Amino acid sequence: MEKVQIDGRVIVTGATGGIGAVVTRELAAQGCSVIMACRNVAKAEAVREQILARVPQARIEVRPLDLTSLASVRAFAEGLGPEPVGALFNNAGVISRGYSLTADGLENTFSVNYFGPFLLTKLLLPRLPADARIVNMVSLTCRYVRADEQALRPAEKDFSQLGTYARSKLALLHFSLELARRHPELRVNLADPGVVNSGIISMGRWFDPLADVLFRPFIKSPEKGAIPPLAALASEERLGYFVGNRRKEIPARYHDADLERRLWNETERLI
Ligand SMILES: NC(=O)c1ccc[n+]([C@@H]2O[C@H](COP(=O)([O-])OP(=O)(O)OC[C@H]3O[C@@H](n4cnc5c(N)ncnc54)[C@H](OP(=O)(O)O)[C@@H]3O)[C@@H](O)[C@H]2O)c1
């Protein structure tokens, strides 16, 4: 695996388990200073302890971040302190089972997967060095949906567990393209981990136990799922789509400069 060399701290959101915990461990083992940005601080501290047991020299701190709350995102950004930040990995994600709104009036899945990362990234921009790395975690589900301004705030009748998840990830993908357009100095890249055996794939449905037996043993481990984001974080290039062991170009079907500008403007208005 390519060595990740980053000046400044690396923020990993959603590092309490799954892919985020593995990425945190690998980055720390390679000498990076990592901030685990997590809503469940006790769970994050336990993961940190486990990593320290394997990597005693690891430089890791835990900071609270709840992406269902824009106030929490702002507090996280304000509390970062003066030390430089060299990279942001927007990893945290959720597939909400049902429709619900956050205190900010945003649909829950969209808040965690899109609005929170959008705001966090924007708040960090003034303090990022010119060649800072931003990696956004997307999903193969993006290819089956479209995301326009209306999709950002789905009505209850338009909500579906996987459809809303896919649209939130596609919105994050469009955000990445617009971010790269507005900030050509940044190394913005996308990672798609494939289908990974982690918490997020539990759908909260009757068939979960069945899937645990018939499906989970055959899909990727979080270690394998961490390969694309680690390669994206290591990359000196920009606008790569990291999947499996490869860097691809972002597929042409996702490029729509007009839509990306409109989504950006509407998102700024909403948050
Ligand atoms: N697993 C797959 O097959 C797959 C496929 C494509 C893309 N992805 C993406 O990969 C990323 C990592 O997922 P994973 O597979 O490692 O699943 P995971 O183990 O469920 O990890 C999700 C992480 O997001 C955190 N999170 C959830 N809601 C949050 C909130 N409100 N504020 C802050 N953090 C929150 C979780 O924290 P808690 O511990 O507090 O819940 C957890 O640390 C996600 O963006 C996911 O969409 C996964």
The ligand as an ORCA input file, in Angstrom:
! r2SCAN-3c Opt
* xyz 0 1
  N     -20.068     -0.785      3.975
  C     -20.324     -0.643      2.674
  O     -20.680     -1.603      1.975
  C     -20.198      0.729      2.037
  C     -20.385      0.840      0.647
  C     -20.262      2.092      0.042
  C     -19.960      3.195      0.815
  N     -19.800      3.060      2.164
  C     -19.511      4.257      2.946
  O     -18.367      4.069      3.736
  C     -18.428      4.941      4.865
  C     -18.044      4.193      6.122
  O     -19.034      3.225      6.384
  P     -18.734      1.812      7.049
  O     -18.989      0.808      6.007
  O     -17.414      1.811      7.730
  O     -19.950      1.725      8.078
  P     -20.016      1.903      9.674
  O     -19.109      0.921     10.325
  O     -21.464      1.863      9.973
  O     -19.424      3.349      9.909
  C     -20.202      4.507      9.806
  C     -19.602      5.556     10.703
  O     -20.388      6.756     10.559
  C     -20.652      7.242     11.862
  N     -21.838      8.072     11.950
  C     -23.122      7.702     11.741
  N     -23.938      8.732     12.022
  C     -23.142      9.773     12.431
  C     -23.391     11.080     12.865
  N     -24.620     11.555     13.009
  N     -22.343     11.880     13.182
  C     -21.077     11.411     13.095
  N     -20.776     10.154     12.709
  C     -21.800      9.346     12.381
  C     -20.812      6.000     12.700
  O     -20.733      6.343     14.075
  P     -21.481      5.497     15.259
  O     -20.532      4.439     15.659
  O     -21.714      6.526     16.307
  O     -22.730      4.956     14.654
  C     -19.646      5.169     12.186
  O     -18.450      5.572     12.812
  C     -19.836      5.528      4.867
  O     -19.821      6.819      4.304
  C     -20.594      4.601      3.941
  O     -21.694      5.237      3.324
  C     -19.893      1.848      2.789
*
